[in-house]
Amino acid sequence: MEKKILSLMPQFHEIKDKDLREKTLEVWMKAMEEGDWSVEDLLAMPFTLLIENTEVNIIEHTRAVTLCSIQIGDVLIKEYKGKVAINRDYLISGALLHDVGKMFEYTRENGKFVKSPGGKLLRHPISGAAFAAKFGIRTEILHIIAAHSKEGDGARRTVEAFIVNHADFVNFDALKVEDL
């Protein structure tokens, strides 16, 4: 299962800090295990329940948000030459983990993905950050997970959290735009 996840999301390898890379991957593996999800389930799991019949799965979305976040971060670092400080490892880990809470927010009923009982009480930014904390994920990354969606609106966000938040919404909004 781990090899399959790494092949589907090779961005784990872009985390230079070995300990953080391993912890980030462990959170994914344990969330899948605790949610009783297989890789095949995730390839069928919609990245959102807010876009009816979306064909984009959680893996594709996570990869796209991570790639967008990396590119935004790299452009800011290059163009602002030291005027913006970005911890690239935190950015990548946070982007990879931003929706890990959906493993607890969703369940399957009659072959359809729906909100789980727990998901009706705690949305994925909160459950994802709480779950990742159990594995020693740094507070800066927990902040990215918790603040990446509307739960972070009005709160102070780090640069990395702003990037993941905007990358996530660019991906979401691009997929929900209807033809004009």
Order of alpha helices (4+ residues) and beta strands (2+ residues): alpha-alpha-alpha-alpha-alpha-alpha-beta-beta-alpha-alpha-alpha-alpha
